[in-house]
Amino acid sequence: MPAMPSAPFGLLAEHGHPARPAGGSPEQLLNHAVQYGAYCQKLAAQVAGWQAWYRRGVKTE
């Protein structure tokens, strides 16, 4: 049985969770929402990358 190919380096990246807002003003909450949304998009792209990597590895077996 062939081994899975090495995972691309980008899939191993750790994305830091955005810091909680210091206060609860509308501006602080909106800024946090923007940062958190960007964080979630990075995680979603990373998960999609892992899924694609796995599918490619399964096809080669």
PQR file of N, CA, C, O and H, with PARSE charges and radii, in Angstrom:
ATOM      1  N   MET A   1       0.848  -1.170   0.000 -0.4000 1.5000
ATOM      2  CA  MET A   1       0.000   0.000   0.000 -0.0000 2.0000
ATOM      3  C   MET A   1       0.898   1.239   0.000  0.5500 1.7000
ATOM      4  O   MET A   1       1.739   1.383   0.887 -0.5500 1.4000
ATOM      5  N   PRO A   2       0.734   2.143  -0.986 -0.5600 1.5000
ATOM      6  CA  PRO A   2       1.565   3.342  -1.042  0.2800 2.0000
ATOM      7  C   PRO A   2       1.245   4.298   0.110  0.5500 1.7000
ATOM      8  O   PRO A   2       0.121   4.335   0.612 -0.5500 1.4000
ATOM      9  N   ALA A   3       2.239   5.053   0.508 -0.4000 1.5000
ATOM     10  CA  ALA A   3       2.061   6.024   1.594 -0.0000 2.0000
ATOM     11  C   ALA A   3       1.397   7.291   1.067  0.5500 1.7000
ATOM     12  O   ALA A   3       1.491   7.617  -0.117 -0.5500 1.4000
ATOM     13  H   ALA A   3       3.151   5.023   0.100  0.4000 1.0000
ATOM     14  N   MET A   4       0.731   7.988   1.963 -0.4000 1.5000
ATOM     15  CA  MET A   4       0.127   9.269   1.598 -0.0000 2.0000
ATOM     16  C   MET A   4       1.247  10.255   1.280  0.5500 1.7000
ATOM     17  O   MET A   4       2.314  10.200   1.892 -0.5500 1.4000
ATOM     18  H   MET A   4       0.654   7.723   2.924  0.4000 1.0000
ATOM     19  N   PRO A   5       1.011  11.159   0.324 -0.5600 1.5000
ATOM     20  CA  PRO A   5       2.027  12.174   0.040  0.2800 2.0000
ATOM     21  C   PRO A   5       2.187  13.114   1.236  0.5500 1.7000
ATOM     22  O   PRO A   5       1.289  13.240   2.068 -0.5500 1.4000
ATOM     23  N   SER A   6       3.321  13.757   1.303 -0.4000 1.5000
ATOM     24  CA  SER A   6       3.552  14.721   2.387 -0.0000 2.0000
ATOM     25  C   SER A   6       2.544  15.858   2.284  0.5500 1.7000
ATOM     26  O   SER A   6       2.188  16.294   1.189 -0.5500 1.4000
ATOM     27  H   SER A   6       4.051  13.655   0.627  0.4000 1.0000
ATOM     28  N   ALA A   7       2.098  16.325   3.429 -0.4000 1.5000
ATOM     29  CA  ALA A   7       1.145  17.441   3.453 -0.0000 2.0000
ATOM     30  C   ALA A   7       1.874  18.739   3.123  0.5500 1.7000
ATOM     31  O   ALA A   7       2.996  18.956   3.582 -0.5500 1.4000
ATOM     32  H   ALA A   7       2.387  15.971   4.319  0.4000 1.0000
ATOM     33  N   PRO A   8       1.244  19.602   2.331 -0.5600 1.5000
ATOM     34  CA  PRO A   8       1.855  20.906   2.046  0.2800 2.0000
ATOM     35  C   PRO A   8       2.048  21.708   3.335  0.5500 1.7000
ATOM     36  O   PRO A   8       1.252  21.599   4.267 -0.5500 1.4000
ATOM     37  N   PHE A   9       3.092  22.501   3.377 -0.4000 1.5000
ATOM     38  CA  PHE A   9       3.434  23.270   4.573 -0.0000 2.0000
ATOM     39  C   PHE A   9       2.293  24.181   5.012  0.5500 1.7000
ATOM     40  O   PHE A   9       2.060  24.347   6.210 -0.5500 1.4000
ATOM     41  H   PHE A   9       3.739  22.590   2.620  0.4000 1.0000
ATOM     42  N   GLY A  10       1.584  24.771   4.057 -0.4000 1.5000
ATOM     43  CA  GLY A  10       0.499  25.691   4.395 -0.0000 2.0000
ATOM     44  C   GLY A  10      -0.611  25.048   5.203  0.5500 1.7000
ATOM     45  O   GLY A  10      -1.313  25.730   5.949 -0.5500 1.4000
ATOM     46  H   GLY A  10       1.773  24.636   3.085  0.4000 1.0000
ATOM     47  N   LEU A  11      -0.775  23.748   5.062 -0.4000 1.5000
ATOM     48  CA  LEU A  11      -1.827  23.062   5.808 -0.0000 2.0000
ATOM     49  C   LEU A  11      -1.450  22.874   7.271  0.5500 1.7000
ATOM     50  O   LEU A  11      -2.314  22.600   8.105 -0.5500 1.4000
ATOM     51  H   LEU A  11      -0.205  23.194   4.455  0.4000 1.0000
ATOM     52  N   LEU A  12      -0.181  23.018   7.583 -0.4000 1.5000
ATOM     53  CA  LEU A  12       0.282  22.825   8.952 -0.0000 2.0000
ATOM     54  C   LEU A  12       0.316  24.128   9.746  0.5500 1.7000
ATOM     55  O   LEU A  12       0.645  24.124  10.933 -0.5500 1.4000
ATOM     56  H   LEU A  12       0.520  23.240   6.906  0.4000 1.0000
ATOM     57  N   ALA A  13      -0.022  25.235   9.101 -0.4000 1.5000
ATOM     58  CA  ALA A  13       0.036  26.543   9.763 -0.0000 2.0000
ATOM     59  C   ALA A  13      -0.964  26.627  10.908  0.5500 1.7000
ATOM     60  O   ALA A  13      -2.070  26.091  10.834 -0.5500 1.4000
ATOM     61  H   ALA A  13      -0.290  25.238   8.138  0.4000 1.0000
ATOM     62  N   GLU A  14      -0.552  27.304  11.950 -0.4000 1.5000
ATOM     63  CA  GLU A  14      -1.451  27.562  13.075 -0.0000 2.0000
ATOM     64  C   GLU A  14      -1.907  29.011  12.988  0.5500 1.7000
ATOM     65  O   GLU A  14      -1.088  29.926  12.903 -0.5500 1.4000
ATOM     66  H   GLU A  14       0.346  27.740  12.010  0.4000 1.0000
ATOM     67  N   HIS A  15      -3.201  29.209  13.009 -0.4000 1.5000
ATOM     68  CA  HIS A  15      -3.761  30.553  12.914 -0.0000 2.0000
ATOM     69  C   HIS A  15      -4.179  31.007  14.304  0.5500 1.7000
ATOM     70  O   HIS A  15      -5.003  30.369  14.959 -0.5500 1.4000
ATOM     71  H   HIS A  15      -3.866  28.466  13.077  0.4000 1.0000
ATOM     72  N   GLY A  16      -3.606  32.104  14.738 -0.4000 1.5000
ATOM     73  CA  GLY A  16      -3.919  32.617  16.062 -0.0000 2.0000
ATOM     74  C   GLY A  16      -5.349  33.125  16.158  0.5500 1.7000
ATOM     75  O   GLY A  16      -5.836  33.837  15.279 -0.5500 1.4000
ATOM     76  H   GLY A  16      -2.937  32.622  14.206  0.4000 1.0000
ATOM     77  N   HIS A  17      -5.999  32.751  17.225 -0.4000 1.5000
ATOM     78  CA  HIS A  17      -7.367  33.201  17.483 -0.0000 2.0000
ATOM     79  C   HIS A  17      -7.325  34.692  17.797  0.5500 1.7000
ATOM     80  O   HIS A  17      -6.473  35.121  18.576 -0.5500 1.4000
ATOM     81  H   HIS A  17      -5.604  32.173  17.939  0.4000 1.0000
ATOM     82  N   PRO A  18      -8.220  35.498  17.214 -0.5600 1.5000
ATOM     83  CA  PRO A  18      -8.194  36.930  17.513  0.2800 2.0000
ATOM     84  C   PRO A  18      -8.506  37.204  18.984  0.5500 1.7000
ATOM     85  O   PRO A  18      -9.307  36.506  19.605 -0.5500 1.4000
ATOM     86  N   ALA A  19      -7.865  38.221  19.518 -0.4000 1.5000
ATOM     87  CA  ALA A  19      -8.077  38.589  20.919 -0.0000 2.0000
ATOM     88  C   ALA A  19      -9.495  39.121  21.119  0.5500 1.7000
ATOM     89  O   ALA A  19     -10.082  39.719  20.217 -0.5500 1.4000
ATOM     90  H   ALA A  19      -7.214  38.789  19.013  0.4000 1.0000
ATOM     91  N   ARG A  20     -10.018  38.900  22.288 -0.4000 1.5000
ATOM     92  CA  ARG A  20     -11.344  39.423  22.615 -0.0000 2.0000
ATOM     93  C   ARG A  20     -11.281  40.945  22.680  0.5500 1.7000
ATOM     94  O   ARG A  20     -10.251  41.517  23.038 -0.5500 1.4000
ATOM     95  H   ARG A  20      -9.541  38.415  23.021  0.4000 1.0000
ATOM     96  N   PRO A  21     -12.384  41.591  22.334 -0.5600 1.5000
ATOM     97  CA  PRO A  21     -12.375  43.051  22.420  0.2800 2.0000
ATOM     98  C   PRO A  21     -12.234  43.503  23.871  0.5500 1.7000
ATOM     99  O   PRO A  21     -12.733  42.856  24.791 -0.5500 1.4000
ATOM    100  N   ALA A  22     -11.549  44.618  24.053 -0.4000 1.5000
ATOM    101  CA  ALA A  22     -11.325  45.135  25.408 -0.0000 2.0000
ATOM    102  C   ALA A  22     -12.611  45.673  26.027  0.5500 1.7000
ATOM    103  O   ALA A  22     -12.771  45.664  27.247 -0.5500 1.4000
ATOM    104  H   ALA A  22     -11.144  45.144  23.305  0.4000 1.0000
ATOM    105  N   GLY A  23     -13.501  46.129  25.203 -0.4000 1.5000
ATOM    106  CA  GLY A  23     -14.757  46.693  25.698 -0.0000 2.0000
ATOM    107  C   GLY A  23     -15.911  46.223  24.837  0.5500 1.7000
ATOM    108  O   GLY A  23     -15.775  45.300  24.034 -0.5500 1.4000
ATOM    109  H   GLY A  23     -13.371  46.136  24.211  0.4000 1.0000
ATOM    110  N   GLY A  24     -17.036  46.866  25.015 -0.4000 1.5000
ATOM    111  CA  GLY A  24     -18.214  46.431  24.274 -0.0000 2.0000
ATOM    112  C   GLY A  24     -18.819  47.504  23.401  0.5500 1.7000
ATOM    113  O   GLY A  24     -20.010  47.467  23.091 -0.5500 1.4000
ATOM    114  H   GLY A  24     -17.146  47.616  25.667  0.4000 1.0000
ATOM    115  N   SER A  25     -17.987  48.478  22.997 -0.4000 1.5000
ATOM    116  CA  SER A  25     -18.526  49.526  22.131 -0.0000 2.0000
ATOM    117  C   SER A  25     -18.849  48.929  20.763  0.5500 1.7000
ATOM    118  O   SER A  25     -18.257  47.924  20.371 -0.5500 1.4000
ATOM    119  H   SER A  25     -17.020  48.509  23.248  0.4000 1.0000
ATOM    120  N   PRO A  26     -19.781  49.539  20.038 -0.5600 1.5000
ATOM    121  CA  PRO A  26     -20.108  49.025  18.705  0.2800 2.0000
ATOM    122  C   PRO A  26     -18.880  48.937  17.793  0.5500 1.7000
ATOM    123  O   PRO A  26     -18.735  47.974  17.040 -0.5500 1.4000
ATOM    124  N   GLU A  27     -18.007  49.929  17.859 -0.4000 1.5000
ATOM    125  CA  GLU A  27     -16.817  49.908  17.008 -0.0000 2.0000
ATOM    126  C   GLU A  27     -15.908  48.732  17.357  0.5500 1.7000
ATOM    127  O   GLU A  27     -15.402  48.054  16.463 -0.5500 1.4000
ATOM    128  H   GLU A  27     -18.125  50.711  18.471  0.4000 1.0000
ATOM    129  N   GLN A  28     -15.701  48.490  18.639 -0.4000 1.5000
ATOM    130  CA  GLN A  28     -14.849  47.376  19.061 -0.0000 2.0000
ATOM    131  C   GLN A  28     -15.458  46.037  18.656  0.5500 1.7000
ATOM    132  O   GLN A  28     -14.748  45.134  18.213 -0.5500 1.4000
ATOM    133  H   GLN A  28     -16.112  49.041  19.365  0.4000 1.0000
ATOM    134  N   LEU A  29     -16.763  45.916  18.807 -0.4000 1.5000
ATOM    135  CA  LEU A  29     -17.421  44.657  18.434 -0.0000 2.0000
ATOM    136  C   LEU A  29     -17.369  44.422  16.931  0.5500 1.7000
ATOM    137  O   LEU A  29     -17.155  43.294  16.485 -0.5500 1.4000
ATOM    138  H   LEU A  29     -17.339  46.649  19.166  0.4000 1.0000
ATOM    139  N   LEU A  30     -17.564  45.484  16.144 -0.4000 1.5000
ATOM    140  CA  LEU A  30     -17.485  45.335  14.686 -0.0000 2.0000
ATOM    141  C   LEU A  30     -16.066  44.983  14.245  0.5500 1.7000
ATOM    142  O   LEU A  30     -15.876  44.134  13.374 -0.5500 1.4000
ATOM    143  H   LEU A  30     -17.738  46.400  16.506  0.4000 1.0000
ATOM    144  N   ASN A  31     -15.074  45.632  14.845 -0.4000 1.5000
ATOM    145  CA  ASN A  31     -13.682  45.304  14.509 -0.0000 2.0000
ATOM    146  C   ASN A  31     -13.371  43.850  14.860  0.5500 1.7000
ATOM    147  O   ASN A  31     -12.699  43.149  14.103 -0.5500 1.4000
ATOM    148  H   ASN A  31     -15.228  46.322  15.553  0.4000 1.0000
ATOM    149  N   HIS A  32     -13.863  43.411  16.001 -0.4000 1.5000
ATOM    150  CA  HIS A  32     -13.637  42.021  16.396 -0.0000 2.0000
ATOM    151  C   HIS A  32     -14.337  41.064  15.424  0.5500 1.7000
ATOM    152  O   HIS A  32     -13.785  40.025  15.063 -0.5500 1.4000
ATOM    153  H   HIS A  32     -14.409  43.980  16.616  0.4000 1.0000
ATOM    154  N   ALA A  33     -15.544  41.419  15.008 -0.4000 1.5000
ATOM    155  CA  ALA A  33     -16.271  40.572  14.056 -0.0000 2.0000
ATOM    156  C   ALA A  33     -15.504  40.440  12.747  0.5500 1.7000
ATOM    157  O   ALA A  33     -15.468  39.360  12.156 -0.5500 1.4000
ATOM    158  H   ALA A  33     -15.992  42.263  15.301  0.4000 1.0000
ATOM    159  N   VAL A  34     -14.896  41.517  12.295 -0.4000 1.5000
ATOM    160  CA  VAL A  34     -14.098  41.478  11.061 -0.0000 2.0000
ATOM    161  C   VAL A  34     -12.887  40.566  11.245  0.5500 1.7000
ATOM    162  O   VAL A  34     -12.591  39.738  10.384 -0.5500 1.4000
ATOM    163  H   VAL A  34     -14.925  42.394  12.775  0.4000 1.0000
ATOM    164  N   GLN A  35     -12.191  40.722  12.366 -0.4000 1.5000
ATOM    165  CA  GLN A  35     -11.017  39.887  12.635 -0.0000 2.0000
ATOM    166  C   GLN A  35     -11.407  38.421  12.785  0.5500 1.7000
ATOM    167  O   GLN A  35     -10.716  37.536  12.279 -0.5500 1.4000
ATOM    168  H   GLN A  35     -12.432  41.395  13.065  0.4000 1.0000
ATOM    169  N   TYR A  36     -12.505  38.166  13.474 -0.4000 1.5000
ATOM    170  CA  TYR A  36     -12.944  36.790  13.684 -0.0000 2.0000
ATOM    171  C   TYR A  36     -13.396  36.163  12.365  0.5500 1.7000
ATOM    172  O   TYR A  36     -13.151  34.981  12.120 -0.5500 1.4000
ATOM    173  H   TYR A  36     -13.066  38.885  13.885  0.4000 1.0000
ATOM    174  N   GLY A  37     -14.052  36.950  11.522 -0.4000 1.5000
ATOM    175  CA  GLY A  37     -14.460  36.450  10.212 -0.0000 2.0000
ATOM    176  C   GLY A  37     -13.266  36.056   9.360  0.5500 1.7000
ATOM    177  O   GLY A  37     -13.290  35.027   8.684 -0.5500 1.4000
ATOM    178  H   GLY A  37     -14.252  37.910  11.721  0.4000 1.0000
ATOM    179  N   ALA A  38     -12.216  36.878   9.391 -0.4000 1.5000
ATOM    180  CA  ALA A  38     -10.999  36.557   8.637 -0.0000 2.0000
ATOM    181  C   ALA A  38     -10.354  35.285   9.180  0.5500 1.7000
ATOM    182  O   ALA A  38      -9.864  34.455   8.414 -0.5500 1.4000
ATOM    183  H   ALA A  38     -12.197  37.714   9.940  0.4000 1.0000
ATOM    184  N   TYR A  39     -10.356  35.137  10.494 -0.4000 1.5000
ATOM    185  CA  TYR A  39      -9.823  33.929  11.144 -0.0000 2.0000
ATOM    186  C   TYR A  39     -10.601  32.693  10.685  0.5500 1.7000
ATOM    187  O   TYR A  39     -10.005  31.671  10.343 -0.5500 1.4000
ATOM    188  H   TYR A  39     -10.755  35.811  11.116  0.4000 1.0000
ATOM    189  N   CYS A  40     -11.921  32.790  10.681 -0.4000 1.5000
ATOM    190  CA  CYS A  40     -12.757  31.655  10.261 -0.0000 2.0000
ATOM    191  C   CYS A  40     -12.525  31.302   8.799  0.5500 1.7000
ATOM    192  O   CYS A  40     -12.531  30.126   8.437 -0.5500 1.4000
ATOM    193  H   CYS A  40     -12.404  33.620  10.959  0.4000 1.0000
ATOM    194  N   GLN A  41     -12.319  32.311   7.956 -0.4000 1.5000
ATOM    195  CA  GLN A  41     -12.049  32.046   6.544 -0.0000 2.0000
ATOM    196  C   GLN A  41     -10.719  31.315   6.370  0.5500 1.7000
ATOM    197  O   GLN A  41     -10.608  30.428   5.524 -0.5500 1.4000
ATOM    198  H   GLN A  41     -12.314  33.267   8.250  0.4000 1.0000
ATOM    199  N   LYS A  42      -9.716  31.677   7.157 -0.4000 1.5000
ATOM    200  CA  LYS A  42      -8.429  30.968   7.096 -0.0000 2.0000
ATOM    201  C   LYS A  42      -8.603  29.507   7.496  0.5500 1.7000
ATOM    202  O   LYS A  42      -8.054  28.611   6.856 -0.5500 1.4000
ATOM    203  H   LYS A  42      -9.806  32.398   7.845  0.4000 1.0000
ATOM    204  N   LEU A  43      -9.373  29.275   8.560 -0.4000 1.5000
ATOM    205  CA  LEU A  43      -9.599  27.896   9.002 -0.0000 2.0000
ATOM    206  C   LEU A  43     -10.374  27.102   7.956  0.5500 1.7000
ATOM    207  O   LEU A  43     -10.064  25.938   7.705 -0.5500 1.4000
ATOM    208  H   LEU A  43      -9.820  30.003   9.080  0.4000 1.0000
ATOM    209  N   ALA A  44     -11.380  27.726   7.347 -0.4000 1.5000
ATOM    210  CA  ALA A  44     -12.166  27.038   6.322 -0.0000 2.0000
ATOM    211  C   ALA A  44     -11.290  26.675   5.125  0.5500 1.7000
ATOM    212  O   ALA A  44     -11.406  25.579   4.577 -0.5500 1.4000
ATOM    213  H   ALA A  44     -11.633  28.672   7.551  0.4000 1.0000
ATOM    214  N   ALA A  45     -10.418  27.591   4.723 -0.4000 1.5000
ATOM    215  CA  ALA A  45      -9.509  27.304   3.609 -0.0000 2.0000
ATOM    216  C   ALA A  45      -8.543  26.184   3.977  0.5500 1.7000
ATOM    217  O   ALA A  45      -8.209  25.348   3.137 -0.5500 1.4000
ATOM    218  H   ALA A  45     -10.324  28.481   5.169  0.4000 1.0000
ATOM    219  N   GLN A  46      -8.097  26.165   5.222 -0.4000 1.5000
ATOM    220  CA  GLN A  46      -7.180  25.116   5.666 -0.0000 2.0000
ATOM    221  C   GLN A  46      -7.878  23.756   5.674  0.5500 1.7000
ATOM    222  O   GLN A  46      -7.290  22.761   5.252 -0.5500 1.4000
ATOM    223  H   GLN A  46      -8.368  26.844   5.904  0.4000 1.0000
ATOM    224  N   VAL A  47      -9.109  23.703   6.143 -0.4000 1.5000
ATOM    225  CA  VAL A  47      -9.871  22.448   6.146 -0.0000 2.0000
ATOM    226  C   VAL A  47     -10.089  21.967   4.714  0.5500 1.7000
ATOM    227  O   VAL A  47      -9.942  20.779   4.427 -0.5500 1.4000
ATOM    228  H   VAL A  47      -9.587  24.511   6.487  0.4000 1.0000
ATOM    229  N   ALA A  48     -10.437  22.886   3.819 -0.4000 1.5000
ATOM    230  CA  ALA A  48     -10.623  22.507   2.414 -0.0000 2.0000
ATOM    231  C   ALA A  48      -9.317  21.967   1.829  0.5500 1.7000
ATOM    232  O   ALA A  48      -9.330  21.022   1.040 -0.5500 1.4000
ATOM    233  H   ALA A  48     -10.556  23.851   4.052  0.4000 1.0000
ATOM    234  N   GLY A  49      -8.200  22.564   2.215 -0.4000 1.5000
ATOM    235  CA  GLY A  49      -6.898  22.076   1.755 -0.0000 2.0000
ATOM    236  C   GLY A  49      -6.600  20.680   2.257  0.5500 1.7000
ATOM    237  O   GLY A  49      -6.101  19.842   1.506 -0.5500 1.4000
ATOM    238  H   GLY A  49      -8.190  23.331   2.856  0.4000 1.0000
ATOM    239  N   TRP A  50      -6.905  20.417   3.534 -0.4000 1.5000
ATOM    240  CA  TRP A  50      -6.712  19.060   4.079 -0.0000 2.0000
ATOM    241  C   TRP A  50      -7.592  18.052   3.349  0.5500 1.7000
ATOM    242  O   TRP A  50      -7.150  16.943   3.047 -0.5500 1.4000
ATOM    243  H   TRP A  50      -7.311  21.098   4.144  0.4000 1.0000
ATOM    244  N   GLN A  51      -8.830  18.431   3.067 -0.4000 1.5000
ATOM    245  CA  GLN A  51      -9.737  17.513   2.374 -0.0000 2.0000
ATOM    246  C   GLN A  51      -9.235  17.215   0.968  0.5500 1.7000
ATOM    247  O   GLN A  51      -9.279  16.068   0.523 -0.5500 1.4000
ATOM    248  H   GLN A  51      -9.188  19.332   3.312  0.4000 1.0000
ATOM    249  N   ALA A  52      -8.759  18.239   0.268 -0.4000 1.5000
ATOM    250  CA  ALA A  52      -8.221  18.031  -1.079 -0.0000 2.0000
ATOM    251  C   ALA A  52      -6.965  17.166  -1.027  0.5500 1.7000
ATOM    252  O   ALA A  52      -6.786  16.283  -1.866 -0.5500 1.4000
ATOM    253  H   ALA A  52      -8.723  19.170   0.630  0.4000 1.0000
ATOM    254  N   TRP A  53      -6.095  17.413  -0.048 -0.4000 1.5000
ATOM    255  CA  TRP A  53      -4.876  16.612   0.109 -0.0000 2.0000
ATOM    256  C   TRP A  53      -5.239  15.150   0.342  0.5500 1.7000
ATOM    257  O   TRP A  53      -4.629  14.257  -0.246 -0.5500 1.4000
ATOM    258  H   TRP A  53      -6.240  18.131   0.633  0.4000 1.0000
ATOM    259  N   TYR A  54      -6.218  14.906   1.186 -0.4000 1.5000
ATOM    260  CA  TYR A  54      -6.625  13.533   1.485 -0.0000 2.0000
ATOM    261  C   TYR A  54      -7.206  12.858   0.243  0.5500 1.7000
ATOM    262  O   TYR A  54      -6.880  11.708  -0.048 -0.5500 1.4000
ATOM    263  H   TYR A  54      -6.714  15.631   1.663  0.4000 1.0000
ATOM    264  N   ARG A  55      -8.063  13.569  -0.487 -0.4000 1.5000
ATOM    265  CA  ARG A  55      -8.658  12.983  -1.700 -0.0000 2.0000
ATOM    266  C   ARG A  55      -7.581  12.622  -2.716  0.5500 1.7000
ATOM    267  O   ARG A  55      -7.656  11.572  -3.354 -0.5500 1.4000
ATOM    268  H   ARG A  55      -8.328  14.504  -0.250  0.4000 1.0000
ATOM    269  N   ARG A  56      -6.582  13.484  -2.868 -0.4000 1.5000
ATOM    270  CA  ARG A  56      -5.485  13.171  -3.808 -0.0000 2.0000
ATOM    271  C   ARG A  56      -4.721  11.939  -3.342  0.5500 1.7000
ATOM    272  O   ARG A  56      -4.334  11.105  -4.160 -0.5500 1.4000
ATOM    273  H   ARG A  56      -6.521  14.337  -2.350  0.4000 1.0000
ATOM    274  N   GLY A  57      -4.501  11.817  -2.038 -0.4000 1.5000
ATOM    275  CA  GLY A  57      -3.777  10.665  -1.503 -0.0000 2.0000
ATOM    276  C   GLY A  57      -4.548   9.377  -1.652  0.5500 1.7000
ATOM    277  O   GLY A  57      -3.963   8.331  -1.934 -0.5500 1.4000
ATOM    278  H   GLY A  57      -4.815  12.495  -1.373  0.4000 1.0000
ATOM    279  N   VAL A  58      -5.859   9.438  -1.465 -0.4000 1.5000
ATOM    280  CA  VAL A  58      -6.692   8.241  -1.587 -0.0000 2.0000
ATOM    281  C   VAL A  58      -6.711   7.769  -3.033  0.5500 1.7000
ATOM    282  O   VAL A  58      -6.712   6.564  -3.287 -0.5500 1.4000
ATOM    283  H   VAL A  58      -6.334  10.288  -1.236  0.4000 1.0000
ATOM    284  N   LYS A  59      -6.727   8.695  -3.982 -0.4000 1.5000
ATOM    285  CA  LYS A  59      -6.754   8.323  -5.398 -0.0000 2.0000
ATOM    286  C   LYS A  59      -5.476   7.615  -5.826  0.5500 1.7000
ATOM    287  O   LYS A  59      -5.504   6.796  -6.745 -0.5500 1.4000
ATOM    288  H   LYS A  59      -6.726   9.673  -3.776  0.4000 1.0000
ATOM    289  N   THR A  60      -4.351   7.919  -5.172 -0.4000 1.5000
ATOM    290  CA  THR A  60      -3.088   7.298  -5.575 -0.0000 2.0000
ATOM    291  C   THR A  60      -2.918   5.907  -4.991  0.5500 1.7000
ATOM    292  O   THR A  60      -2.019   5.170  -5.396 -0.5500 1.4000
ATOM    293  H   THR A  60      -4.329   8.584  -4.426  0.4000 1.0000
ATOM    294  N   GLU A  61      -3.773   5.542  -4.044 -0.4000 1.5000
ATOM    295  CA  GLU A  61      -3.643   4.208  -3.427 -0.0000 2.0000
ATOM    296  C   GLU A  61      -4.277   3.151  -4.292  0.5500 1.7000
ATOM    297  O   GLU A  61      -4.265   1.973  -3.936 -0.5500 1.4000
ATOM    298  H   GLU A  61      -4.503   6.141  -3.715  0.4000 1.0000
TER
END
